[in-house]
């Protein structure tokens, strides 16, 4: 099951732009981020924000140690995997209510457009994993002088 990430409110949709088949999409200027469906029991909620020089993916994973989270760039995909271990003693624990989710989790995002996937960074603070994907400066419309040589 794929989840709709949303559409940037600062940009109007062009004809033919919208939901990609099989994945939710968020178009941010010249960057397209696809939230790919994965088969896991737990998929942490995410937000995608755009700033002037980067796109940031924020994943909410409270109670997860940074050492148990892996962020990988594979081609044009960013994959996040990890595991939230139970914080109660193993064995016979009698629960009156158990709403928190424990176990392995995974998220995958396909990134297309003017970004530098070689410079992706990740930082964890207060249960939020922030993945920063730097943008490549727009090159269209920029003037570049070509020297003319003789001979």
N, C-alpha and C positions, 0 to 999 in steps of 0.2 A: 504494500500500500504506500503510495507516495503522498507527501504532504505538500500543500501549497505554501511556498515561502512568502509570496506576496509580490506586488509590483510597486516599484518606486513611485511615490506620490509626487515627486518633483519633475516627472517626465510623462508626457502623454504617450499613449500607445500608438504605434504606426499601424497601418493596415497589414494584416498577416502576422502581426506580432502577438504572441500569447503563449498559452501553455504548450510546451513541447510534449509529444506523446511519450508516456511512460515515465515522466519525471516532472517535478514542479520546477518552475523557472523564475528567476528574478533578473530583470535586465536593468543594469545600472550604467547608463551612458554607453560605452563601448565594451562593456563586460557582461557576459551572460553566465550566471551561476545556476547550475542544475542540481537540485536535491535528489540524489539517486535513491531508489528504494533498495533496502537491504533486509535480509531475513534474520532479525535478532529479536529477542524478547524485549529488549530495552533500547529505545532510541531517545537520547537526551534532546530536550527542546533546544531549538537554535534561533538566533536572530542574525540577519545579515544587514550590515550597514555600510554605506559608502561615505568616505571622506574624500577630501581633495586629491590625496596621493595614494589611496589604498582602498581596498574592500576588506571588511572585517567580518569574520564569522564568529559569533559568540555562542558557546555551548554551555548549558547549565548542567554541571555535574557535581553537586554538593556531596561532600563526604568521600570523594575520590582523591587519592594521593596522586600528585603529579608524576611520580615514578611509575604508576600503573597505567599511564595514558601514553599511547603512541600516535604520533601524527606523521603521516608519510605523504609524499608527493610521488604519484605513479603516473607518468605521462601527463595528461591534463586533468587528473583526478587528485583530490585531496581526501585521504582516508584517515578517519579517527577511530581508534579502537581502544578498549580498556576494560577494566572490570571494577565493579563496586562490590567490595567484600562485606559480608554482614558484620555488624559491630556488636553482636550478642554472642554469648558462649555457644560453642557447638554442642550438640547432644540434644537432650530432651528439653526444649524450651516451650512453655505453654503460652501461646499468644491469645490475647483477648481481641486484638485487632492488629493487623499487619498490612499497612498500605504502601510502605516504601518498597521500592524495587531494588533487588540485588542481582548481581550476575554480570555477564559480559555484555558490552554494548558496542555499537558500531554506527558510524555515520559516514557517508561518502558524498562528495560534492564534485561535480564536473565543472571546470572553469574554462570559459572560452572568451577570448578577446584580448584587449591590450593590458595584460598583466605579466609580471615577471615571476614565474613559478620557481625560479632558481633562488629567489630571495624571500620565500615564505618564512614567517616566524610564528612561534606559538608561546604564549605565556599564560600561567594559571594564577589566579588570585581570587580569594573568597568564593571558591566553588564555581568560578566562571573561567572556562578556557577561551582565550581570545586568539584566533588565528588571523594574522595580518598578511594580506596578499597585496604587495605593492603594485601600483599601476605603472605602465610604461607611458611616458609622455606622448601625447597625441602628435603624430607627425604630419597628418594631412593639413594642407594649408600653410605649412611652415616653409619659408623661403630658405633655400640653401644655394649659395653662390658656387658655381663650378668655374674654376680658373681655366682660361683659354691659353694654351701654350702654342708656340710656333715651332715649326720644323718638321 
